[in-house]
Amino acid sequence: MGNKLSGKDLIKLGFPKNNSINIALGQINRYRKREKKESILTEAKEVLLHPEKFEGHGTWGKVAEGLVNPVQVRMHQLKTTRAPFTIFGENEIDQQAKFQLYDSLKLPISVAGALMPDAHSGYGLPIGGVLATDNAVIPYGVGVDIGCRMSLSIFDLPASHFKGKEHQLQAILKDNTKFGMNETHATKADHEVFYKSEFQDIPLLKNLLPKAYKQLGSSGGGNHFVEFGIAKIDNPENEWKLGVGEYFAVLSHSGSRGLGANIAKHYTYLATKQCPLPKNVQHLAWLDLNTHDGQEYWLAMNLAGEYAKACHDDIHRRIAKAIGKRVVVTIENHHNFAWKEMVNGQECIVHRKGATPAAEGQLGIIPGSMTAPGYIVKGKGNAESLNSASHGAGRLFSRAKCKATFTQSEIKKVLKANDVTLIGGNIDEAPMAYKDITKVMGNQTDLVEVLGTFTPKIVRMDR
């Protein structure tokens, strides 16, 4: 008996000569190739005899599904009509972003859609795109940085806390934040998220656990940041019992790091194999939630969301400890995620790719740019936006266009004019790269109520 397991070995066991053999070989090669052939064949025999016992199993669940109820792979055609949709701030949105939404609305699984006023084109769904689907999840409708989110901590400190402490606060940011591919904290923190069963039950996640542990409390590159600023509370009727006034605060923006990126890559690949689509919409391939892979992605996506929150919690914990003061209010929300929500009386999967949940009474923070204020908001629960709002100002210039248009000296002038200190940062994240946040907010008065603002003062980004 050779060491490498083959399709012939599975046929000898009694596997039917169909796609279940390819699925089994794929799963074994991906997750079990270092194990002895004899022990794998023993398990495979058990799966063949009792597939129902292996439903949801990390390695064998997909094989069992292939034996009992094989996934039908067929080319899906787009519908000729679009699902209902609403665009907010249409005049400020590029045509490509609109066309991407229109294409997504023709998917046979689409129920409804919306485009937020900060929208611009992306991969799959546009950034700022919201799409409700019937029992199916689109990995690229969620995005690569699963669970990317905002987190604002307001301290029981006046805004005047900045005076005379600029160098000390810069040092706190440098010492307590890590960015990009390689920076991690020397002293690692533990977190309850690492003990979730998904990290043991799903082989892909088990392999990613060491990376996730290492990267906890760090932020990605690009537009991710941690910044000190001034939170201004305008509404005396706020739920935090904070008086109207200005407070010292910290705002962070980042997601699920390498964990989320690897989950997105893996399940996007599976979706494109199981759900062939016309070339112009192949990024919108979906996973049926009644399938093994669909259920597994859903679990993995939710875990990545919890991990993203854990990263923010760790960042804010480290900073609060360094400042030596108590956080009195935390406002946070995901914007690259999918939720099970009711849409027109039907339970749907609502994808928000760069869009903030804004159900009635739901709190959120919508940032501007490093020189423009962000807004503390409360959702109005607008059904036409699928209970959503923008996740920021949105890009006016692509990264490539920024590099061709702006210079470091121009950026320094804008930062100085706005009394903002920047640590790190690249030309592609120039403040001028973003839309006017006041216009964006003006285009979503039906979606959110403004409770206050956050103005950045010291910004830390990747170099």
WOWOPE-V316667 format. One line per field, one symbol per residue. ss: DSSP state (H for helix, E for strand, C for the rest). phi: phi as a letter, one per 20 degrees, with the letter a starting at -180 (. if undefined). psi: psi as a letter, one per 20 degrees, with the letter a starting at -180 (. if undefined). A space follows every 10 residues. Layout:
# WOWOPE-V316667
ss = ???
phi = ???
psi = ???
This chain:
# WOWOPE-V316667
ss = CCCCCCHHHH HHHCCCCCHH HHHHHHHHHH HCCCCCHHHH HHHHHHHHHC HHHHCCCCCC HHHHHHHHCC CCCCCECCCC CCCEEEECCH HHCCHHHHHH HHHHCCCCCE EEEEEEEEEE CCCCCCEEEE EEECCEECHH HHCCCCCCEE EEEEEEEEHH HHCCCHHHHH HHHHHHCCEC CCCCCCCCCC CHHHHCCHHH HCHHHHHHHH HHHHHCCCEC CCCCEEEEEE EEECCCCCCC CCCCEEEEEE EEEECCHHHH HHHHHHHHHH HHHHCCECHH HHHHCCEECC CHHHHHHHHH HHHHHHHHHH HHHHHHHHHH HHHCCCEEEE EEEECEEEEE EEECCEEEEE EEECEEECCC CCEEEECCEC CECEEEEEEC CCHHHCCEEE CCCCECCCHH HHHHHCCHHH HHHHHHHCCC EEECCCHHHC HHHECCHHHH HHCCCCCEEE EEEEEEEEEE ECC
phi = .ffefcffff fffoffebff ffffffffff dcfeefgfff fffffffffc fffdgnfgee gffgffeebg feebfedffe deffbcddmg fedffgffff fgfffeffef dabbcefefb fbdmfffnec cecelbcdgf feofegmgbd bdddeecfff gffmdgfffg fffffdcccn fdfcffefde bfffdffgfd edggfgfegg ffffegndce emefbcbead edeedfeffe mefgrdcfbc ccbacelfgf fffgffffgf fffecfcggf cffegddffe dgfffffgff ffffffffff ffgfgfffff fffmceedbc cbafccacce beclncfced ecembefbfg nfebcdfecf dcfececcfd mfffellcbf drfnfecfff fffeddcfff fgfffffdld dddnncgfdg gffdfffffg ffecfedbde drccdfccdd cfe
psi = prhpprhhhh ghhjpqmaih ghgghggghh ijiirqgghg hgghghgghm hhijpiqggi ghggghhgmq pooqppqqqi qqqqrppplh ijpqhggghg ggghiiqiip grrqpqijqr qbpdqqpjpp pprokqpogi hgrhmpjprq ppppqlqrhi hhpjjghghg hgghhjqqqa hhprpgoqqr qhhijqhhih hogghghigg ggghjpjrqa bcjqrpqqao poohoikqii kpqpapqprp pqorcjbhgh ghgggghggg ghhimprqhi khijprppii rghggggggg ghghghgggh ggggghgggh ghhkrpphpp pqqqjnrqqo qpoljpproo pnnlqpplrp ipqrpoqdai jqqrpprpqi lohhjllrrr jbhqphprgg hghigrrhhg ghgggghjlp ppobqrhikq hiiqrohhgg hhjkhihqpp harpoqgopp rq.
